[in-house]
Amino acid sequence: MAEGKVDPVHQFTIEPLFGTDHLALAGYNIAFTNSALWMAITALVLVVFVGGGAKQAQVPGRWQMAVESFTGFVDDLLRSNIGANGRKYLPYVFSLFMFILFANVLGLLPLALIGLHPFTPTSHFTVTGVLAIMSFSIVLIVGFAKHGFHFFSLFVPHGTPALMIPIIFPIELISFMVRPFSLGLRLFVAMMAGHVLLEVLSGFVISGTNGGALTFGIAALPSFLLMIGICALELLVAGIQAYVFALLTCVYLNDAENLH
């Protein structure tokens, strides 16, 4: 922000921290950034959350019930999309789902009120893209390990006429190869768009408040009320996007486990 103006994209700026600006390894900059910090905070909060709820008490408390509810939710997601074989992917998909969910929610907390400026790692395609590539790599490893070269039959739908195979095969292959791109792009766009909208509305609130009573009533107050609604919607989007990412990962794993 400068001279009362709000820059909607400034919140996405990657900045090195703790004097690591010129830290390099093999010619590559490895500075510890605000994005890395908030990913570490997300991982730490997730470890504390799961660890604190893994007490296995006979009469579970709210914390344990919360962890078990999330675990059961992901387990049901795997069983409904993959079947009995999906249980072995529970640790990965649970970690993926919870990490995205916590990263999304932590980035929405109003910590600026106490002098902290939250950062949402999932608003960067580099982060969501890596998560998508991880899932896609597991799909490829499982598919070729279980089916060998028969895995390529995934790109030829059952009953396809022989004359259509040269046309259908490359189309199916291309659609399969763009999966990690679309998976990472969906999450990145959803989180970035919401944050930009909130920043723009906050600019209206600031400008309207500084402009006097008339502009406050016309611009600032409606924008503030809209921000409240958008914040509630963003919390919903944070959960939905984590769910969609985990769901599509399950669907792709099903293709690797059960060729159709």
LUMMIVEX-196186 format. One line per 2 residues: for each residue x, y, z of N, C-alpha, C, CB. Coordinates in steps of 0.1 Angstrom, whole numbers, always signed. Glycine has a CB too. Layout:
<nodes>
X,Y,Z,X,Y,Z,X,Y,Z,X,Y,Z; ...
</nodes>
This chain:
<nodes>
+9,-12,+0,+0,+0,+0,+9,+12,+0,-10,+0,+12; +5,+22,-8,+13,+35,-9,+4,+46,-11,+24,+34,-20
+5,+57,-3,-3,+69,-4,-18,+65,-4,+1,+76,-16; -22,+56,+5,-36,+52,+6,-41,+43,-5,-44,+64,+6
-32,+39,-14,-37,+30,-25,-33,+16,-21,-30,+34,-38; -41,+6,-26,-39,-8,-23,-35,-15,-36,-52,-14,-17
-24,-22,-35,-19,-30,-46,-24,-44,-44,-4,-30,-47; -34,-49,-52,-40,-62,-50,-30,-74,-52,-51,-64,-60
-19,-72,-59,-10,-83,-62,+2,-83,-52,-6,-83,-76; +3,-72,-44,+15,-72,-36,+15,-83,-26,+15,-58,-28
+3,-88,-22,+2,-99,-12,+8,-112,-17,-12,-101,-8; +10,-113,-30,+16,-125,-35,+31,-125,-38,+8,-129,-48
+37,-114,-34,+51,-112,-36,+59,-122,-28,+55,-98,-34; +68,-129,-34,+77,-138,-27,+89,-130,-22,+82,-150,-36
+92,-130,-9,+102,-122,-3,+112,-131,+5,+97,-110,+5; +125,-129,+4,+134,-137,+12,+134,-131,+26,+148,-136,+6
+136,-140,+36,+136,-136,+50,+149,-140,+57,+124,-144,+57; +151,-133,+68,+162,-136,+77,+176,-134,+71,+161,-150,+83
+177,-125,+61,+189,-122,+55,+195,-133,+46,+200,-119,+65; +186,-141,+40,+190,-152,+31,+189,-148,+16,+181,-164,+34
+189,-135,+13,+187,-130,+0,+196,-137,-10,+188,-115,-1; +209,-138,-7,+219,-143,-16,+223,-157,-13,+231,-133,-16
+216,-164,-5,+219,-178,-2,+217,-186,-14,+211,-183,+10; +228,-193,-18,+227,-201,-31,+234,-215,-29,+234,-193,-42
+229,-224,-38,+235,-238,-38,+236,-242,-52,+226,-248,-30; +248,-245,-56,+251,-249,-70,+246,-238,-80,+245,-262,-73
+247,-226,-76,+243,-215,-85,+228,-212,-85,+247,-218,-99; +221,-219,-77,+206,-216,-75,+203,-209,-62,+198,-229,-77
+195,-199,-63,+191,-192,-51,+182,-201,-42,+184,-179,-54; +186,-202,-30,+178,-211,-21,+173,-203,-8,+185,-223,-16
+170,-190,-11,+166,-181,+0,+154,-187,+7,+164,-167,-5; +153,-185,+20,+142,-189,+28,+131,-178,+27,+145,-192,+43
+120,-181,+21,+111,-170,+17,+98,-171,+26,+106,-172,+3; +90,-160,+25,+77,-160,+32,+68,-172,+28,+70,-147,+30
+69,-176,+16,+61,-188,+12,+66,-200,+19,+62,-190,-3; +79,-202,+20,+85,-214,+27,+81,-213,+42,+100,-214,+25
+82,-201,+47,+78,-200,+61,+64,-204,+64,+80,-185,+66; +55,-200,+56,+41,-204,+58,+38,-218,+55,+32,-195,+51
+45,-224,+46,+44,-238,+44,+49,-246,+56,+52,-243,+31; +60,-241,+62,+65,-247,+74,+55,-246,+85,+79,-241,+77
+49,-234,+87,+39,-232,+97,+27,-241,+95,+35,-217,+97; +23,-242,+82,+12,-251,+79,+15,-266,+83,+8,-251,+64
+27,-270,+80,+31,-284,+83,+32,-286,+98,+45,-287,+77; +37,-276,+105,+38,-277,+120,+24,-277,+126,+46,-265,+125
+15,-268,+122,+1,-268,+127,-5,-282,+124,-7,-257,+121; -3,-287,+113,-9,-300,+109,-4,-311,+118,-6,-303,+94
+10,-311,+121,+16,-321,+129,+10,-320,+143,+31,-320,+130; +9,-308,+148,+3,-306,+162,-11,-311,+162,+4,-291,+166
-19,-307,+152,-33,-311,+152,-35,-326,+152,-40,-305,+139; -28,-333,+143,-29,-347,+142,-23,-354,+154,-22,-353,+129
-11,-349,+159,-5,-355,+170,-14,-354,+183,+8,-349,+173; -20,-342,+184,-28,-340,+196,-41,-348,+196,-31,-325,+197
-45,-352,+184,-58,-359,+183,-56,-374,+182,-66,-354,+172; -44,-379,+183,-41,-393,+181,-38,-400,+195,-28,-395,+172
-46,-396,+205,-44,-402,+218,-51,-415,+220,-49,-392,+228; -60,-419,+211,-67,-432,+212,-74,-434,+226,-58,-443,+209
-80,-424,+231,-87,-425,+244,-100,-433,+242,-90,-411,+250; -104,-440,+252,-116,-448,+252,-128,-439,+250,-118,-456,+264
-128,-428,+256,-139,-417,+254,-132,-406,+247,-145,-413,+268; -133,-405,+234,-126,-395,+227,-131,-381,+230,-127,-397,+212
-122,-371,+231,-125,-358,+232,-128,-351,+219,-115,-350,+240; -131,-338,+219,-134,-331,+207,-122,-331,+197,-138,-317,+210
-110,-329,+202,-98,-329,+194,-97,-342,+187,-86,-326,+202; -97,-353,+194,-96,-367,+188,-107,-369,+178,-96,-377,+199
-119,-365,+182,-130,-367,+172,-129,-360,+159,-143,-363,+179; -123,-348,+160,-120,-340,+148,-110,-347,+139,-115,-326,+152
-99,-352,+145,-89,-359,+137,-95,-371,+131,-77,-362,+145; -103,-379,+139,-109,-391,+134,-119,-388,+123,-115,-399,+145
-126,-377,+124,-136,-373,+114,-130,-370,+101,-144,-361,+119; -119,-363,+101,-111,-360,+89,-106,-373,+83,-100,-350,+91
-100,-381,+91,-94,-394,+87,-105,-403,+80,-87,-401,+98; -117,-404,+87,-128,-411,+82,-133,-406,+69,-139,-412,+92
-133,-392,+68,-138,-386,+56,-129,-389,+44,-138,-371,+57; -116,-389,+46,-107,-392,+35,-107,-407,+32,-92,-388,+38
-109,-415,+42,-110,-430,+40,-122,-433,+31,-110,-437,+53; -133,-427,+35,-145,-429,+27,-144,-424,+12,-157,-422,+33
-136,-413,+11,-134,-408,-3,-126,-418,-11,-126,-395,-2; -116,-424,-5,-108,-434,-12,-116,-447,-15,-95,-438,-3
-123,-452,-5,-131,-464,-8,-142,-462,-18,-137,-469,+6; -148,-451,-18,-159,-449,-28,-153,-447,-42,-167,-436,-24
-141,-442,-44,-135,-440,-57,-126,-451,-62,-128,-427,-57; -119,-458,-53,-109,-468,-57,-114,-482,-52,-96,-465,-51
-120,-483,-41,-124,-496,-36,-115,-500,-24,-123,-506,-47; -115,-513,-21,-107,-517,-10,-92,-514,-11,-109,-532,-8
-87,-514,-24,-73,-511,-26,-69,-497,-23,-69,-515,-40; -79,-488,-21,-76,-474,-19,-71,-471,-5,-88,-466,-21
-73,-481,+4,-69,-479,+18,-54,-476,+20,-73,-491,+27; -46,-481,+11,-31,-479,+13,-27,-465,+9,-24,-489,+4
-35,-458,+3,-32,-444,-1,-37,-434,+9,-38,-441,-14; -43,-439,+20,-48,-430,+30,-38,-420,+36,-54,-438,+42
-26,-425,+40,-16,-415,+46,-13,-404,+36,-3,-422,+49; -11,-407,+23,-8,-396,+13,-19,-387,+11,-3,-403,+0
-31,-392,+8,-42,-384,+4,-47,-376,+16,-54,-392,-1; -46,-382,+28,-50,-374,+41,-40,-363,+43,-50,-384,+53
-27,-365,+41,-17,-355,+43,-19,-344,+32,-3,-360,+42; -22,-348,+20,-24,-338,+9,-36,-329,+12,-26,-346,-4
-47,-336,+16,-60,-329,+18,-58,-319,+30,-71,-338,+21; -52,-324,+41,-51,-315,+53,-41,-304,+51,-47,-324,+65
-30,-307,+43,-21,-296,+41,-27,-285,+33,-8,-302,+34; -34,-288,+22,-41,-278,+14,-51,-270,+22,-47,-284,+1
-59,-278,+30,-69,-272,+38,-64,-262,+48,-78,-282,+45; -53,-266,+55,-47,-257,+65,-40,-245,+59,-37,-265,+74
-33,-248,+47,-27,-237,+41,-37,-226,+36,-19,-242,+29; -48,-231,+31,-59,-222,+26,-64,-214,+37,-70,-229,+19
-68,-220,+49,-74,-214,+60,-65,-204,+67,-80,-224,+70; -52,-209,+69,-42,-200,+76,-40,-187,+68,-29,-207,+78
-41,-188,+55,-39,-176,+47,-50,-166,+48,-37,-179,+33; -61,-170,+54,-73,-161,+55,-75,-156,+69,-86,-169,+51
-66,-160,+78,-68,-155,+92,-64,-140,+93,-59,-163,+102; -71,-132,+100,-68,-118,+101,-57,-115,+111,-81,-110,+106
-45,-121,+108,-34,-119,+117,-27,-106,+116,-24,-130,+114; -31,-98,+106,-26,-84,+104,-30,-76,+116,-30,-78,+91
-40,-79,+123,-45,-72,+135,-35,-72,+146,-58,-77,+140; -26,-83,+146,-16,-84,+156,-2,-82,+151,-17,-97,+164
-1,-76,+139,+11,-73,+132,+17,-84,+124,+21,-70,+143; +11,-95,+122,+15,-105,+113,+8,-105,+100,+14,-119,+120
+15,-108,+89,+9,-108,+76,+9,-122,+70,+17,-98,+66; -3,-129,+70,-3,-142,+66,-1,-143,+51,-17,-149,+69
+4,-155,+46,+7,-157,+32,+1,-170,+28,+23,-157,+29; -5,-171,+17,-12,-183,+12,-3,-190,+2,-26,-180,+7
+4,-200,+5,+13,-207,-5,+5,-212,-17,+20,-218,+2; -7,-217,-14,-15,-222,-25,-20,-212,-35,-27,-230,-20
-17,-199,-33,-20,-189,-43,-9,-188,-53,-23,-175,-36; +1,-197,-53,+12,-197,-62,+12,-210,-70,+26,-194,-55
+13,-209,-83,+12,-221,-91,+24,-230,-89,+11,-217,-106; +35,-224,-85,+47,-233,-82,+44,-243,-71,+59,-224,-78
+36,-239,-61,+33,-248,-50,+22,-258,-54,+28,-239,-38; +11,-253,-60,+1,-262,-64,+5,-271,-75,-12,-254,-68
+14,-266,-83,+19,-274,-94,+28,-286,-89,+27,-266,-104; +36,-283,-79,+44,-294,-73,+35,-304,-67,+54,-288,-63
+25,-300,-59,+15,-309,-53,+8,-318,-64,+5,-302,-45; +5,-312,-75,-2,-319,-86,+8,-329,-93,-7,-309,-97
+20,-325,-94,+30,-334,-100,+33,-346,-91,+44,-326,-103; +33,-343,-78,+35,-354,-69,+24,-365,-70,+35,-349,-54
+11,-360,-71,+0,-369,-73,+1,-376,-86,-13,-362,-71; +4,-369,-97,+5,-375,-110,+16,-385,-111,+7,-364,-121
+28,-382,-104,+39,-392,-104,+35,-405,-97,+51,-385,-97; +28,-404,-86,+23,-416,-79,+14,-424,-88,+16,-412,-66
+5,-417,-96,-4,-424,-105,+4,-431,-116,-13,-414,-112; +14,-425,-121,+23,-432,-131,+30,-444,-126,+33,-422,-138
+36,-442,-114,+44,-452,-108,+35,-464,-105,+50,-448,-95; +23,-462,-99,+14,-473,-96,+9,-479,-109,+2,-467,-88
+5,-471,-118,+0,-477,-131,+10,-486,-138,-4,-466,-140; +22,-482,-140,+32,-490,-147,+37,-502,-138,+44,-482,-151
+38,-499,-125,+42,-510,-116,+32,-522,-115,+44,-505,-102; +19,-518,-116,+8,-528,-115,+4,-534,-128,-4,-522,-109
+5,-527,-139,+0,-531,-152,+10,-532,-163,-11,-522,-156; +22,-526,-160,+32,-526,-171,+28,-518,-183,+36,-540,-175
+32,-522,-195,+28,-515,-207,+13,-516,-210,+36,-519,-218; +6,-525,-203,-8,-526,-205,-15,-513,-199,-14,-538,-197
-8,-505,-191,-13,-492,-186,-17,-483,-198,-3,-486,-177; -11,-485,-209,-14,-476,-221,-28,-479,-226,-4,-478,-232
-34,-491,-222,-48,-493,-227,-58,-484,-221,-52,-508,-223; -53,-476,-210,-62,-466,-204,-66,-455,-215,-55,-459,-193
-57,-454,-225,-60,-443,-235,-67,-448,-247,-46,-438,-240; -72,-461,-246,-80,-466,-257,-93,-472,-250,-73,-478,-265
-104,-464,-250,-116,-469,-243,-121,-482,-249,-127,-458,-245; -127,-490,-240,-131,-503,-244,-142,-502,-255,-137,-511,-232
-140,-510,-265,-150,-511,-276,-146,-501,-287,-163,-508,-271; -135,-494,-286,-131,-484,-297,-128,-492,-310,-119,-476,-292
-134,-488,-321,-131,-495,-334,-116,-493,-337,-139,-489,-345; -110,-503,-344,-96,-503,-347,-92,-490,-356,-92,-515,-355
-101,-486,-365,-98,-475,-373,-97,-462,-365,-108,-474,-384; -104,-461,-354,-105,-449,-346,-93,-448,-336,-118,-449,-338
-86,-459,-333,-75,-459,-323,-65,-449,-326,-69,-473,-323; -60,-447,-339,-50,-437,-341,-54,-423,-338,-45,-437,-356
-67,-420,-338,-73,-407,-335,-76,-406,-320,-86,-405,-343; -82,-416,-314,-86,-416,-300,-74,-416,-291,-95,-428,-297
-64,-424,-294,-52,-426,-285,-45,-413,-282,-42,-436,-291; -41,-405,-292,-34,-393,-289,-43,-383,-281,-29,-386,-301
-56,-383,-284,-65,-373,-277,-65,-377,-262,-79,-374,-283; -67,-390,-260,-68,-395,-246,-54,-393,-239,-72,-410,-245
-43,-395,-246,-30,-393,-240,-28,-378,-236,-19,-398,-250; -32,-369,-245,-30,-355,-242,-38,-351,-230,-33,-346,-255
-51,-355,-230,-60,-352,-219,-54,-357,-206,-74,-357,-221; -48,-369,-206,-42,-375,-194,-30,-367,-190,-38,-389,-197
-22,-362,-199,-9,-355,-196,-12,-341,-191,+0,-354,-208; -23,-335,-194,-26,-321,-189,-33,-322,-175,-35,-314,-199
-35,-334,-170,-41,-335,-157,-33,-327,-146,-42,-349,-153; -20,-329,-144,-13,-322,-134,-14,-306,-135,+1,-326,-133
-14,-302,-148,-16,-287,-150,-29,-282,-146,-13,-284,-165; -40,-289,-150,-53,-285,-146,-56,-286,-131,-64,-293,-154
-50,-297,-125,-52,-299,-111,-45,-288,-103,-46,-312,-107; -33,-284,-106,-26,-273,-99,-32,-260,-102,-12,-273,-103
-36,-258,-115,-42,-245,-119,-55,-241,-112,-44,-244,-134; -63,-252,-111,-76,-249,-104,-75,-244,-90,-84,-263,-104
-66,-250,-82,-64,-245,-69,-58,-232,-68,-56,-255,-61; -48,-230,-76,-41,-217,-76,-50,-205,-80,-29,-218,-86
-58,-207,-91,-67,-196,-95,-78,-193,-85,-73,-200,-109; -83,-204,-79,-94,-201,-69,-89,-193,-57,-100,-215,-64
-77,-197,-52,-72,-190,-40,-67,-176,-44,-61,-198,-34; -61,-174,-55,-56,-161,-59,-67,-151,-62,-47,-162,-71
-78,-156,-69,-89,-148,-72,-96,-142,-60,-99,-155,-81; -98,-151,-50,-105,-146,-38,-97,-136,-30,-107,-158,-29
-84,-138,-29,-75,-128,-22,-75,-115,-29,-61,-134,-20; -74,-115,-43,-74,-103,-50,-87,-95,-48,-72,-106,-65
-98,-102,-48,-111,-96,-46,-112,-89,-33,-122,-106,-48; -107,-96,-22,-107,-90,-9,-98,-78,-8,-103,-101,+2
-87,-79,-15,-78,-67,-14,-84,-55,-22,-64,-71,-21; -91,-57,-33,-97,-47,-40,-108,-40,-32,-103,-52,-53
-116,-49,-25,-127,-43,-17,-121,-36,-5,-136,-55,-12; -110,-40,+1,-104,-33,+12,-99,-19,+7,-92,-41,+18
-95,-18,-5,-91,-5,-11,-103,+4,-12,-85,-7,-25; -115,-1,-15,-127,+7,-16,-130,+12,-2,-139,-1,-22
-129,+3,+8,-132,+7,+22,-123,+18,+27,-131,-6,+31; -110,+17,+24,-100,+27,+29,-103,+40,+22,-86,+22,+26
-104,+39,+8,-107,+52,+1,-120,+58,+5,-106,+49,-14; -130,+50,+6,-143,+56,+10,-143,+62,+24,-153,+45,+9
-136,+56,+33,-136,+61,+47,-128,+74,+47,-129,+51,+56; -117,+75,+39,-109,+87,+39,-116,+98,+31,-96,+85,+33
-126,+95,+23,-133,+105,+15,-144,+113,+21,-138,+99,+3; -148,+109,+33,-159,+116,+40,-171,+108,+42,-162,+129,+32
-181,+114,+48,-193,+107,+51,-201,+101,+39,-202,+115,+60; -201,+109,+29,-209,+105,+17,-203,+93,+10,-210,+117,+7
-190,+94,+7,-183,+83,+1,-182,+70,+10,-169,+87,-3; -182,+73,+23,-183,+61,+33,-196,+54,+31,-181,+66,+47
-207,+61,+30,-220,+55,+29,-222,+48,+15,-231,+64,+31; -216,+54,+5,-218,+49,-9,-209,+38,-12,-216,+61,-19
-196,+39,-8,-186,+29,-12,-180,+21,-1,-175,+36,-19; -177,+27,+10,-169,+20,+21,-178,+10,+28,-164,+30,+31
-190,+14,+32,-199,+5,+40,-203,-7,+32,-210,+13,+45; -209,-5,+20,-213,-16,+12,-201,-26,+9,-219,-12,-2
-189,-20,+6,-177,-28,+4,-173,-36,+16,-165,-20,-1; -175,-30,+28,-171,-37,+40,-181,-49,+43,-172,-27,+52
-194,-46,+40,-204,-57,+42,-202,-68,+32,-218,-51,+41; -198,-64,+20,-195,-74,+10,-183,-82,+13,-193,-68,-4
-173,-76,+19,-161,-83,+24,-164,-94,+34,-151,-73,+30; -173,-91,+43,-177,-101,+53,-183,-113,+46,-188,-95,+63
-192,-111,+36,-197,-122,+28,-187,-130,+20,-208,-117,+19; -177,-122,+14,-167,-128,+6,-158,-137,+15,-159,-118,-1
-155,-132,+28,-146,-139,+37,-153,-153,+40,-144,-131,+50; -166,-152,+43,-173,-165,+46,-172,-174,+33,-188,-162,+49
-174,-168,+22,-173,-176,+9,-159,-182,+7,-177,-168,-3; -149,-174,+11,-135,-179,+9,-132,-190,+18,-125,-167,+12
-138,-190,+30,-136,-202,+39,-142,-214,+33,-142,-199,+53; -154,-213,+27,-160,-224,+20,-152,-229,+9,-174,-220,+16
-146,-219,+1,-138,-222,-11,-125,-230,-6,-134,-210,-19; -120,-225,+5,-108,-232,+10,-110,-247,+13,-103,-225,+23
-122,-250,+18,-125,-264,+21,-128,-271,+8,-136,-265,+30; -136,-265,-1,-140,-271,-13,-128,-274,-22,-150,-262,-21
-118,-265,-23,-107,-267,-31,-98,-278,-26,-99,-254,-33; -97,-279,-13,-89,-291,-7,-96,-304,-10,-88,-289,+8
-109,-304,-9,-117,-316,-12,-116,-319,-27,-132,-313,-9; -117,-310,-36,-116,-312,-51,-102,-318,-54,-119,-300,-59
-92,-312,-48,-78,-317,-51,-77,-332,-47,-68,-308,-44; -82,-335,-35,-81,-348,-29,-90,-358,-38,-85,-349,-15
-102,-353,-41,-111,-361,-49,-105,-365,-63,-124,-354,-51; -100,-355,-70,-94,-358,-83,-82,-367,-82,-90,-345,-90
-74,-365,-71,-63,-374,-69,-68,-389,-67,-55,-370,-56; -79,-391,-60,-85,-404,-58,-89,-409,-72,-96,-403,-48
-96,-401,-80,-101,-405,-93,-89,-409,-102,-109,-394,-100; -78,-402,-102,-67,-405,-110,-60,-418,-105,-56,-394,-110
-59,-420,-92,-54,-432,-86,-62,-444,-90,-53,-431,-71; -75,-442,-91,-84,-453,-95,-81,-457,-109,-99,-448,-94
-78,-448,-118,-74,-451,-132,-61,-460,-132,-71,-439,-140; -52,-457,-122,-40,-465,-121,-42,-479,-115,-29,-458,-113
-51,-480,-106,-54,-492,-99,-64,-501,-107,-61,-490,-85; -74,-495,-113,-84,-503,-120,-86,-497,-134,-98,-502,-112
-79,-503,-143,-79,-498,-157,-94,-500,-162,-69,-505,-166; -99,-491,-170,-112,-492,-175,-111,-491,-191,-122,-481,-170
</nodes>
